[in-house]
Amino acid sequence: MNINTQNKSFKSIKQHKHFLAAFILLICISIYVSHANKPAIINLSSEPVQADTILPKGFILYPIVLENIEAIKGVIDQYGVIDVYLGSKNGAQSKKLLSKVKIMQAPFNPNEYALLLPEHLSQKMMSASGPFLGVIQNRTETADFIEQHSNLKIKKINIEYQKGS
């Protein structure tokens, strides 16, 4: 290669330095984007979180079958706040058992639900025999059992769910 050819190619690069800079910038951006969109590596060797292992102290999960669960499923997502009524089989008036308790969908079976109850209310549910009905309440309202038993120092419970892959 002679000196004239080298000078011509160097002049060509000088004349097109904007295109060369744009090309290098484009390569850098594509490398960044390809590495930024990679999902984080999840450590699957640790044990998955189970609902019964994260129960607050003094609370239980009470599996419940509600007669109107299909209607409730259509309104709440994975959890909600409901009033629980004891329905009657002969058409008499329903009796309110629990007020403003959290209901959550079972993580491994979306057709099953459970109530998050303080232990002192579990006896009330165990003594009643269904059918049970649920009425949806506002999630932000304070539960009646917290107001009635303020001397027990029960903290307000907030359940958060993370969607898995």
Protein Blocks (a to p, Z undefined) as FASTA:
>chain_A
ZZklmmmmmmmmmmmmmmmmmmmmmmmmmmmmmmmmpccdddfkbccddfklmccehiac
dddddfklmmmmmmmckbccdddddddfkopacddfbgciaddddfklmkbccddddfkl
mmmmmmpccddddddddfkbccfklmmmmmnopacddddddddZZ
